Amino acid sequence: MSETRKLTVSCPECKADLVIDAATGEILAHRPAKREPAGGKDLDTLFADLDREKARAEDIFEREKAALKDHDRLLEEKFNEALRRAEEEPDDEPPVRPWDLD
């Protein structure tokens, strides 16, 4: 069996190592670059990021809660308006049934 010639190339974009077969050009192996734990951030920075995310989540929650409360009020007003219109303009005839159209 003949020995295959392999090339090891480092990707300039992601810094991963690729092992390539020289004869066919196929990628034989892909080794991703080693990353620093926590993206290289220290503990104080991670806690500050966590606090910012917590404040952002609370802000979004409060906005959605206020919108839901306003939504309930709007639905109640729409219902009352439709009820008032129904009392002022009652329908004298029943709705047309599909089998009556035959």
PECORMO-V18191 format. One record per pair of residues at least 12 apart in sequence whose ideal C-beta (glycine too) atoms are under 10 Angstrom apart, sorted by sequence separation. I is the first residue (numbers start at 1). GAP is how many residues later the second one is. D is the distance in whole Angstrom. If there is no record, write none. Layout:
BEGIN
I & GAP & D
I & GAP & D
END
This chain:
BEGIN
7 & 12 & 7
8 & 12 & 8
17 & 12 & 8
18 & 12 & 6
19 & 12 & 8
6 & 13 & 6
7 & 13 & 5
17 & 13 & 8
18 & 13 & 8
6 & 14 & 7
7 & 14 & 8
16 & 14 & 6
17 & 14 & 4
5 & 15 & 10
6 & 15 & 6
7 & 15 & 5
16 & 15 & 6
17 & 15 & 8
5 & 16 & 8
6 & 16 & 7
14 & 16 & 10
16 & 16 & 5
17 & 16 & 8
4 & 17 & 6
5 & 17 & 4
6 & 17 & 10
15 & 17 & 8
16 & 17 & 5
4 & 18 & 7
5 & 18 & 7
7 & 18 & 9
9 & 18 & 9
14 & 18 & 7
15 & 18 & 4
16 & 18 & 10
4 & 19 & 6
11 & 19 & 9
14 & 19 & 6
15 & 19 & 9
4 & 20 & 9
8 & 20 & 10
15 & 20 & 9
2 & 21 & 9
7 & 21 & 9
8 & 21 & 9
10 & 21 & 10
11 & 21 & 9
6 & 22 & 7
11 & 22 & 8
6 & 23 & 9
8 & 23 & 9
10 & 23 & 9
4 & 24 & 9
END
